[in-house]
Structure formats: C-alpha cells, structure tokens
Amino acid sequence: MKKFKVAILGTGNIGTDLLIKVQRSQYLECVAFVGRNTNSSGMAKAREMGITCSDKSIEFIKQNHKNIDLVFDATSAKDHLLHAPVFKDLGIIAIDLTPAKVGVMSVPAANLSDCLAADNINMITCGGQASIPLAYAIGQSQKNVEYIETVSIIASKSAGPATRRNLDEYIQTTEKGLIEFSGAKASKAIINLNPAIPCINMQTTVYAKVSNPNMDSLNTSVSEIVEKIKKYVPGYELIVPPLYENGRISIMVKVRGLGDYLPEYAGNLDIINCAAIAMAEEYAKNGLEV
Amino acid sequence: MSQDNHILISDPTLRDGNHAVSHQLTAKQIALYCSAADRAGIPIVEVGHGNGLGASSLQVGLAAIDDFTMLTTARDNLKSSKLAVHVIPGFATIEKDIKPAIEYGVDVFRVAAHCTEADVTERHIHFCRNEGKTVFGVLMMTHMADRFLLAEEATKMQAYGAEAVILMDSAGNYLPSDVVEKVSHLVETLSIPVGFHAHNNLGMAIANSIAAVECGALILDGCARGFGAGAGNTQLEALIAVLERMKYSTGVDLYKTLDAGNLAERELMKVIPTISSTSIVSGLSGVFSGFLKPVNRISQEFGVNPRDVFFELGRRKVVAGQEDIIIEVAKSLKGSKYDE
C-alpha cells in the first residue's frame, strides 16, 4: 500500500516522538524532519534513523511541497499562526500540535471522521486530549451539564520551556475545547506540575456539575469512550470511574506514555502525539488530498 | 528606629483564612476585617480564595463570592493598606484574572509557584511589573527543596522582576533550624528582600517567623488569630507583640491589631484554628495545610483514617492543587482494607 507522505516541522520532544510513531505506522511515512537547529538532539536521532533532515524550517516545506501530503506542526502557537496560511496555499493538510487554535479541534475518540473535511486540525492540548473525551461522554449521556472542570497533573520533567511559558494558552484552549465537546455552560481548566522523583504519570480528573445525573448512562458512555481512546492511546487508564460525591461527578484517568522518544511517565506528550497520529492515519486511510 | 530594624507585615487573613472556612468568607466579613486592618495600619492586606485569584473550582473548593466581589469590597474598605492577591499560574491567567484584578484596584501581586517550578511565573511577574504593580515572587511548599535549589528558583523570580521573594512553609513542616539554613542562604544570594510565611502545624509558626527575621528576612506574613489553612498561620497579634518586644519596627498599631484579632475571632471564624491531631500529622507528613478539610471530609466518606491518608499523600509527595489525589488515595486505602 502507498503510504501518506508526512513532514514534521519542529524537532523538539514532541516532533521527535512523533517521528518514531510515524515510522511505526503502516499508513504514514516521514519524508522530512524539519526545524531550525541541525544540532538538536531530535535532528541527531532523525539522521540516525536515515530521515531527510533540514534546518530551513518553513522554507523547506515551500520548496518541497509537491512531495508532502501532510505536515505535523510541532513548533509554537506563534509560529503556527504564520505557517497556517502557507500550508493552505500549498494544499498541504496541517495537523497543529500547538495551542494556536487555528483549525478544527480534534479529539479522535469523539469527532475523528468529522474532521476529515478540514485542512487544518488543532490537537488542542495534552490535558484536553485526556479530559475532553470524558467531557464529551458526560455531554452525550446527561441532559443539563452546567459546568465542567478538568485538572491535569504532569511530571515537571515532562514540561519543557514552551509548556511552562504557555500555561495561560493551555488553560484557554482546554477550556474552549471542554465547552465545545460537552455543551457545558461554563468550564475551567487547571494544570499542575509535580516535581516528585521518580516522575509521576500524567493524571487527569474531570469534574462536572449536572442536575439530576444519570450515573448508569454515564458509566456506559465513559466505558465506551475509554475503549475507543485505548485503541490509539494504549496507556490511557480509567482509575476512578464516574463517582457522584459532594454534589459533583468526578472521573479520573492516568496516562502512561509508550516511552518512544520520551519516557513513559510523559503520558501528556504521548497522548497528544497518539491523537495526532490517529488523525493523520484517518486521512491516509481515506486517501484524501486537499 | 533604623531601616534595618523594619519588618514589612503582610496579612493574608482574608486569603489563607478562606481555607479554614472552605472559601466561604462573605463580602460583609471582608469589609469588616479590611476596615479593622486598615485602622491598625497593616501595610498589606491579602484577599481572595485560599488558592488565590481564579482558583474557585470543584478541585480546590468553590468560593462563596467571586473575585470581583471580594476585591472591590476590600478595595472600598482599605484606605492606607495596600490590597494584595495570591496568583498561582496554572489556576489564574493574565487575561481572565490578572487584568480584571488590576482594574479592581489590586496593588500587590504575589505570584506563586511550587518551590521547584519558578519558571511558570515569568510571564505573570513580567506582566504585573509592566503594569506598574508591586510584585512579590512566592515559593510554596519550600520544605520539599534544599537551600541551593530554593536559591536557584528565587533567583529566577528576581530576574523576572519580582521585588521580593517569600518562602512559604505551606505544610507547617519547618523547625527553626530549617528556617535559618534556608532563609540565610536566600538573604545572601538575592539582592531583593526575603520574606517568610509560616504554618503552625507543629506549633512553630512564631518561632519560625522570628528565626527568619533574625537571619535577615524583611517581610513576614501573619493572620489574625492565626486564621489560615490547617493548624493556621503565624498569629498576627502575637507576632506584632513579639516584634515590638524585640525592638523591630512594623509601623503597625499593637492595640488596634489586638482589636482586629478580636473582631476576626467574632466575625470570621466558627472555631479558632488549633493544632488538631490531624494537623500535626499533616505537618509531619509535609502535606499542604489546605488539604485538611478535604482529607477529613473524604476520609469520612470512605471510612478510612485521615492520618493514613495524610501519610500516604506525603509519601506520594503531592503538591498544593492536587486535591483530586485525596479521593484516589482514600479509595485505594479502603480497597486495601477489604483485601485484608
């Protein structure tokens, strides 16, 4: 079978982890690993894997666009705002791993096929990929969702400089996604970094305020969505099934990463990459070119 | 009195104390205490949800009134005292929380992070400084890091533009010797003032605060009747009295502070903070004092011993804001009981 040709823009932790996942995929192949710094450890890893590398950033994509079906943009929100119109002009599908919020928000367990019509897909945030499917299950099974809140705790070591500088954007983008997918009237996102050694796994809690909750229907919805997520995020685990206490619904999950480029505790980085790969494979399976 | 002997007093009664009443302080209570603190000449009065600006949530508790009501009420009742807020990036954002707080008239932003994570405060500190506000960096749960790491993190805050760095003993775990070791090192390392915020879980709040000023801290936090999370904070009235006796100047009126203490006891609290048995365990295990109420509530719901929950939380090195882990710990403790 002919594989979908993808380029990865951004050679940090996210980009390099994506590369390993792409090379394992039966639907995707990485034709270029592109950034700004030839000496980055990501570039070294890519060269070792025999991948074409470039430090010409977006210019490389412009010059080689005929050979690229899809780009993963793992740079920064600021850079993606500049890149997005370029991808569009070149007719390349963009999967955006920054919180730039340019394209359609994608949570594969909830709206995978709906996204195929779009040419720019936003993967929201790591906490969003863990919490929004649960918020979606709440929205699907309950009538009046007044409020949804999510809290993610991640290991300090898994939060790079960009994550740390962008906590506000993380919060805003996650809150927007929670509302969009659950239909709740209001939302709140909280993120916490934990420096404990050995590093903790990513843990995410979703709380909801729902008038007259139907817990049976919620349990069914949540079990279904967790099974769907596990198909593309094997380390996603429900550790506290829907619980009604103190007038609120709580659901808690733990995410262990695959340990590809990043250690297993970095479930936060793994889940957004797994979701991005699931999205790209869906395009490939449908043989779509914009 | 020489400048060297001056200690700046910051009073978080209406912020840390909110933990003690599950964030249910009302506008009337805020108005009454602000007037009393203002009359006593307390330089900085901190107001808000226990976890600060934008923190009202199911995770750490919904506040009875919103930030707008809390801060505008406080502003209306503070004439000479400055109005301060506690800001934790990860809860509060610049757009949604800090910009409005500036509009409501907040003077001092105390931007806080877990003691090893100072770099998350960079943008918030920058922003508040650029707006011309007074900004202190706050390192929380500082018993969890050694003095070298604390100095590294505090130096980052100084570089971002913080005008002072406050070390919080959020778990009430310090002994005076710990204070001396850490505060002296920070005083030597930084070019900005160092402050200390104590909790009283092991009965050490006043002693620790005094140890801090004796080795060069210039800012101390104290709360009326010690009204604060867990076993409470340094009791402000006693602190002012001790500082007076030791010939430090604070500019605070002792009699009027005693009056403010009486008012706080009458108007703000159902019970005066005490070192409860569970609080002692909380301090020993090094868990954030604000966990006391949720740990008690959830332990009761699950039928487990809150002391076991605290020691397990301490073993897992949880940090402030991780209240969701309490449910998981209680659930697993209950599970292990069934296994027996």
Boltz contact constraints between the chains, C-beta under 6 A:
constraints:
  - contact:
      token1: [A, 149]
      token2: [B, 57]
      max_distance: 6.0
  - contact:
      token1: [A, 149]
      token2: [B, 58]
      max_distance: 6.0
  - contact:
      token1: [A, 151]
      token2: [B, 59]
      max_distance: 6.0
  - contact:
      token1: [A, 151]
      token2: [B, 324]
      max_distance: 6.0
  - contact:
      token1: [A, 153]
      token2: [B, 322]
      max_distance: 6.0
  - contact:
      token1: [A, 164]
      token2: [B, 119]
      max_distance: 6.0
  - contact:
      token1: [A, 164]
      token2: [B, 120]
      max_distance: 6.0
  - contact:
      token1: [A, 167]
      token2: [B, 89]
      max_distance: 6.0
  - contact:
      token1: [A, 167]
      token2: [B, 90]
      max_distance: 6.0
  - contact:
      token1: [A, 167]
      token2: [B, 120]
      max_distance: 6.0
  - contact:
      token1: [A, 168]
      token2: [B, 93]
      max_distance: 6.0
  - contact:
      token1: [A, 168]
      token2: [B, 94]
      max_distance: 6.0
  - contact:
      token1: [A, 171]
      token2: [B, 93]
      max_distance: 6.0
  - contact:
      token1: [A, 188]
      token2: [B, 57]
      max_distance: 6.0
  - contact:
      token1: [A, 190]
      token2: [B, 59]
      max_distance: 6.0
  - contact:
      token1: [A, 190]
      token2: [B, 91]
      max_distance: 6.0
  - contact:
      token1: [A, 191]
      token2: [B, 90]
      max_distance: 6.0
  - contact:
      token1: [A, 192]
      token2: [B, 90]
      max_distance: 6.0
  - contact:
      token1: [A, 192]
      token2: [B, 321]
      max_distance: 6.0
  - contact:
      token1: [A, 193]
      token2: [B, 117]
      max_distance: 6.0
  - contact:
      token1: [A, 194]
      token2: [B, 319]
      max_distance: 6.0
  - contact:
      token1: [A, 195]
      token2: [B, 116]
      max_distance: 6.0
  - contact:
      token1: [A, 196]
      token2: [B, 317]
      max_distance: 6.0
  - contact:
      token1: [A, 205]
      token2: [B, 324]
      max_distance: 6.0
  - contact:
      token1: [A, 207]
      token2: [B, 58]
      max_distance: 6.0
  - contact:
      token1: [A, 240]
      token2: [B, 328]
      max_distance: 6.0
  - contact:
      token1: [A, 248]
      token2: [B, 58]
      max_distance: 6.0
